[in-house]
Amino acid sequence: MSPAEIASLLEALSPNRGALATVIWVRGSAYRREGAKMLVLPDATTVCSLSGGCLEPDVAQRALEVMETGRPLRVAYDLEEDTVWGLGLGCGGSVEVYLEPLTDPLLLAFLESLRGEEPSLLATALSGGEGRLLYREGRWEGRMEPRALEEGTKALGEALLAAQTPRAKLLEVAGAEVFLDPHAPPLELVLFGGGHDAIPLAQLARRYGFKVTVVDPRAAYVHEGNFPGCRLVLAHPEDLPEGLLGPQSYAVIMNHHLERDRKTLAYALRSQAPYIGVLGPRDRFQRLREALEKEGFAFGPEAMARIHNPVGLDIGAEGPEEIALSVLGEVLAVSRGYEGGSLRHRPGKIHKA
């Protein structure tokens, strides 16, 4: 779920009032992926969505049943055949939705954890076992039966949270079906350079839920007025603090100053940042590379896989706002394991299996 969706859901959330619908399994060309959520209120109004409008009316009606009985419900939709049911969907793909009343303390605690930046995970046994587990603040709560199911679920849950971009999954664990629903800390976009073209990129990244850090030695550029809600670091490249870039950091070097870019690129290459975007043409980057190679930096396949120059997706961007869209589009694609580009040239399904 996007940060905007999470905020809307939490704003409308009230314990013991309504039902939560969660997509737990997807096959084929469904509109949303596992982990998408919709809140259904007692008057059948909805907050957030599970599809492009295909599923919401039927899910809302079933949610009223869940509120009345107090029992969870698992519903499967074949979106290519549901015209037979009179739903007239014809969207393609198959989807399973899990509906439950807002009464379980672990569910409510998990939803509350979505407000924070610490990792959390809710594991629900759907068949072949019983119980629920919640991981938050570095520890597990709840229980599952049998014991092997609980142990296996904890191991898989911790492995999932260790992934760069953990996604919700329906898995078989010790002969049972378990839905793992992770909440990961937001990714961080670190902009080295606080010029006018960094402002729309920071604004766009904030809108899409990134933590944003802006680094520049010039106080006249880097201030709250230009970068509201961002972490601001006033420092020259040679004075950058250790740990500024980590495995969740996506760096964009846009100092518009060759010497600062060289020192910043050296700093970024020594970090664990999975993405290093370098603004400017190829010949300018080549000058940076040659200078760093003389200093002993090796630009092997691993390093070059992290470096993106020219930075951004090929959309013909002109001007700071369009360049921001191009750059952030590439960052999102890389963070999710995609190449970017036009979907019409992508073979097979839109989403990875």
C-alpha positions in Angstrom: 0.0 0.0 0.0 1.1 3.5 -0.7 1.7 6.0 2.2 -1.3 7.9 1.1 -3.5 4.8 1.2 -2.2 3.9 4.7 -2.9 7.4 5.9 -6.5 7.3 4.6 -7.1 3.9 6.1 -5.7 4.8 9.5 -7.6 8.1 9.6 -10.9 6.2 9.1 -10.0 3.2 11.4 -12.0 2.7 14.5 -11.6 -0.6 16.6 -14.6 -2.9 16.6 -16.2 -0.8 13.9 -16.1 -2.2 10.4 -14.2 -4.9 8.6 -10.8 -5.2 6.8 -10.5 -6.8 3.4 -7.0 -7.9 2.3 -5.8 -9.3 -1.0 -4.0 -12.5 0.0 -3.4 -14.2 -3.3 -3.2 -13.1 -6.9 -2.7 -15.0 -10.2 -2.6 -13.3 -13.5 -3.4 -9.7 -14.4 -5.1 -8.4 -11.4 -5.1 -4.7 -10.7 -3.6 -4.9 -7.1 -1.1 -7.2 -5.6 -1.0 -9.2 -2.3 -1.3 -6.9 0.7 -3.7 -4.4 -0.7 -6.3 -3.5 1.8 -9.7 -1.9 2.0 -11.6 -0.8 5.0 -15.4 -1.4 5.0 -17.4 0.7 7.4 -20.8 -0.4 8.9 -22.7 1.7 6.3 -20.9 -0.2 3.5 -18.8 2.8 2.5 -15.2 1.9 1.7 -11.8 3.4 2.2 -8.9 2.4 -0.2 -9.4 -0.2 -2.9 -8.7 -3.8 -3.9 -9.1 -3.4 -7.6 -9.9 -0.9 -10.3 -13.6 -1.0 -9.2 -14.4 -4.6 -10.1 -14.4 -6.2 -6.6 -15.4 -3.4 -4.3 -19.2 -3.7 -4.4 -19.2 -7.4 -3.8 -16.5 -7.3 -1.1 -18.4 -4.5 0.7 -21.5 -6.7 0.9 -19.6 -9.7 2.2 -17.9 -7.4 4.7 -21.3 -6.6 6.2 -21.9 -10.3 6.7 -18.5 -10.5 8.5 -19.4 -7.7 10.8 -22.7 -9.4 11.6 -21.3 -12.9 12.3 -17.9 -11.8 13.7 -16.2 -14.5 11.7 -13.5 -14.1 9.1 -14.3 -15.0 5.5 -12.1 -16.0 2.6 -13.4 -15.3 -0.9 -12.0 -16.3 -4.3 -12.7 -14.3 -7.5 -11.9 -15.5 -10.9 -12.0 -12.2 -12.7 -12.3 -13.8 -16.2 -15.3 -15.9 -15.3 -17.2 -13.7 -12.9 -19.5 -12.5 -15.6 -21.2 -15.8 -14.9 -21.9 -14.6 -11.4 -23.5 -11.5 -12.7 -20.7 -9.3 -11.5 -19.6 -8.4 -15.0 -16.0 -8.0 -14.1 -14.0 -9.3 -17.0 -10.8 -7.9 -15.6 -8.6 -10.9 -16.0 -6.7 -12.9 -13.3 -7.7 -14.5 -10.1 -7.8 -12.9 -6.6 -8.4 -14.2 -3.1 -9.6 -11.8 -0.4 -9.6 -12.3 3.3 -12.2 -10.3 5.3 -12.2 -10.0 9.0 -13.8 -7.9 11.7 -11.8 -5.2 13.4 -11.7 -7.1 16.8 -8.4 -9.0 16.9 -5.9 -7.1 19.1 -3.0 -8.3 17.0 -4.6 -7.0 13.8 -5.3 -3.7 15.4 -1.7 -3.5 16.7 -0.3 -4.3 13.2 -2.4 -1.6 11.6 -1.2 0.9 14.2 2.4 -0.1 13.4 1.8 1.1 9.8 2.1 4.6 11.2 5.8 4.1 12.1 9.1 3.6 10.3 10.1 0.4 12.2 9.6 -3.0 10.4 6.6 -5.1 11.4 4.8 -8.2 10.1 1.5 -9.9 10.6 1.3 -13.7 10.0 -2.1 -15.3 9.8 -2.7 -19.1 9.6 -5.5 -19.5 7.1 -5.8 -23.3 6.8 -4.0 -26.4 8.2 -3.2 -24.6 11.5 -4.4 -22.0 13.9 -3.3 -18.7 15.3 -1.6 -15.4 14.4 1.8 -13.9 15.0 2.8 -10.2 15.1 6.4 -9.0 14.8 7.1 -5.5 16.0 9.7 -3.6 17.9 12.1 -6.5 17.4 10.0 -9.3 19.0 7.2 -11.7 18.3 3.7 -11.6 19.9 0.9 -14.2 19.7 1.1 -17.9 18.9 0.4 -20.5 16.3 -0.4 -24.2 16.5 1.2 -26.6 15.9 4.6 -25.6 17.2 6.4 -26.4 13.9 4.1 -24.0 12.2 5.0 -21.2 14.6 8.7 -21.8 14.3 8.6 -22.1 10.5 6.5 -18.9 10.2 8.9 -16.9 12.4 11.9 -18.0 10.4 10.2 -17.1 7.1 8.8 -13.8 8.5 12.3 -12.6 9.6 13.8 -13.6 6.3 11.1 -11.7 4.4 11.7 -8.5 6.5 15.4 -8.8 5.7 14.6 -8.4 2.0 15.3 -5.1 0.3 11.6 -4.6 -0.6 9.5 -7.2 1.3 6.1 -8.0 -0.3 3.1 -9.8 1.2 3.0 -13.6 0.4 0.7 -16.5 0.8 3.0 -19.5 1.7 2.8 -23.1 2.7 4.5 -23.6 6.1 4.6 -27.0 7.8 1.7 -28.2 5.8 -0.4 -25.0 6.5 -1.3 -21.9 4.5 0.1 -18.8 6.1 -0.3 -15.2 4.9 2.7 -13.0 5.6 1.9 -9.3 5.5 5.1 -7.1 6.1 5.5 -3.4 6.7 8.9 -2.2 5.8 10.6 1.1 6.7 10.3 3.6 3.9 13.1 3.9 1.4 15.3 6.9 1.6 16.2 9.2 -1.3 19.5 11.1 -0.6 20.1 14.1 -2.9 23.6 15.3 -3.0 23.0 18.9 -4.2 20.3 21.3 -3.2 20.0 23.3 -6.5 16.7 24.3 -8.0 16.3 20.9 -9.8 16.5 19.1 -6.5 13.4 20.8 -5.1 10.7 19.1 -7.3 12.5 15.7 -6.9 12.4 16.0 -3.1 8.8 17.1 -3.3 7.8 14.2 -5.5 9.7 11.7 -3.4 8.1 12.9 -0.2 4.6 12.6 -1.8 5.3 8.9 -2.6 6.4 8.1 0.9 10.2 8.3 0.7 12.3 9.7 3.5 14.3 12.5 1.8 17.7 13.8 2.8 19.3 16.7 1.0 23.1 17.2 1.3 24.8 20.5 0.3 27.5 22.7 1.8 25.5 25.9 0.9 23.2 27.1 3.7 21.5 29.5 1.2 20.2 26.5 -0.8 19.5 23.9 1.8 16.9 25.1 4.2 13.3 24.3 5.3 11.8 26.7 2.9 13.1 24.8 -0.1 12.9 21.3 1.3 10.0 21.1 3.9 9.9 17.8 5.7 13.4 16.7 4.6 16.4 16.0 6.6 19.0 18.6 5.8 22.8 18.0 6.0 25.1 21.0 5.6 28.4 19.4 4.7 31.2 19.3 2.1 31.7 15.9 0.5 35.0 15.4 2.4 33.1 16.0 5.7 30.1 13.6 5.1 29.3 11.6 8.2 29.6 7.8 8.2 26.4 5.9 7.8 24.6 8.6 5.8 24.0 6.0 3.0 22.8 2.5 3.9 21.1 -0.5 2.2 17.8 1.4 2.1 19.3 4.5 0.6 18.9 5.6 -3.0 21.5 8.3 -3.9 21.3 10.9 -6.6 24.4 13.0 -7.2 23.4 16.4 -8.6 25.8 18.9 -7.2 26.5 20.6 -10.7 30.1 20.8 -9.5 32.6 18.4 -10.9 34.9 18.2 -7.9 32.0 17.8 -5.4 30.5 15.1 -7.6 33.8 13.2 -7.8 34.1 13.2 -4.0 30.5 12.4 -3.5 30.7 9.5 -6.0 33.7 8.1 -4.1 31.7 8.3 -0.8 28.7 6.6 -2.4 30.7 3.8 -3.8 32.1 3.0 -0.4 28.6 2.7 1.0 25.9 0.0 0.8 23.5 2.1 -1.3 22.0 -0.1 -4.0 21.4 2.8 -6.3 23.7 5.7 -7.2 22.3 8.0 -9.8 24.7 10.5 -11.4 23.1 13.5 -13.1 24.7 14.6 -16.4 25.9 13.2 -19.7 28.0 10.1 -20.2 31.2 12.0 -21.1 31.0 13.9 -17.9 30.6 10.7 -15.9 33.5 9.2 -17.8 35.7 12.1 -16.5 34.5 11.3 -13.0 35.2 7.6 -13.5 38.7 8.2 -14.9 39.6 10.5 -12.0 38.4 7.9 -9.4 40.2 5.0 -11.2 43.4 7.0 -10.7 42.6 7.0 -7.0 42.3 3.3 -7.0 38.5 2.8 -7.3 37.5 -0.2 -9.4 34.5 0.1 -11.7 33.8 -3.6 -12.1 30.4 -5.1 -12.9 29.1 -4.9 -9.3 29.9 -1.1 -9.1 28.5 -0.4 -12.5 25.3 -2.2 -11.7 24.7 0.3 -8.9 25.6 3.4 -10.9 22.9 4.9 -13.2 24.1 7.5 -15.7 22.5 9.2 -17.4 20.1 9.1 -14.5 16.4 8.4 -14.9 14.0 6.7 -17.3 14.0 7.6 -21.0 10.8 9.7 -21.2 12.3 12.7 -23.1 12.2 14.7 -19.8 12.7 18.5 -20.1 12.9 20.8 -17.1 13.2 20.1 -13.4 9.7 18.7 -12.9 9.9 16.2 -15.7 13.4 15.2 -14.8 12.2 14.6 -11.2 9.5 12.3 -12.6 12.1 10.4 -14.7 14.5 10.0 -11.9 12.0 8.9 -9.3 10.4 6.5 -11.8 13.8 4.8 -12.2 14.4 4.6 -8.4 11.0 2.9 -8.0 11.7 0.5 -10.8 15.1 -0.5 -9.4 13.8 -0.8 -5.8 11.2 -3.3 -7.0 13.5 -5.2 -9.4 12.1 -3.8 -12.7 13.9 -2.4 -15.7 11.5 0.4 -16.4 10.6 1.2 -20.0 7.3 0.8 -21.8 4.9 -1.9 -20.6 4.0 -2.7 -24.2 7.5 -4.0 -24.7 7.4 -6.2 -21.6 6.8 -9.8 -22.4 4.3 -11.8 -20.3 2.4 -10.4 -17.4 2.6 -6.8 -16.1 3.6 -8.0 -12.6 6.2 -10.6 -11.7 4.9 -13.9 -10.4 
